[in-house]
Amino acid sequence: ADGARHPGIDAKAPFDLVIANILAGPLVSMAPELAAIADSRATIVLAGLLETQRETVVAAYEACGCTLDAIDRRGDWTVLHLTAGAERYVPPAPFDPKGRDGWALDL
């Protein structure tokens, strides 16, 4: 699938649970997409990031109305447990493929 923008994903959204286990760069780039498919107050679990990348990833999801509930550390790796906002996130503009530059990079 092309991130969270695949028609099959959009057709079944919103979801009560969204899980992503990928690098920090793609997690940041996909924050608006993942927040948009999450139902209000949905649980979002993010993994695949290092503790040193946590603040950057959390900030990207907070900008989409999510709140951090818990952090689970496994050595250098971090798992984030977030809750989507009280109202379903609606991106302010259509998704811009140029915003996916971080997909190819780890932060």
Order of alpha helices (4+ residues) and beta strands (2+ residues): alpha-beta-alpha-alpha-beta-alpha-beta-beta
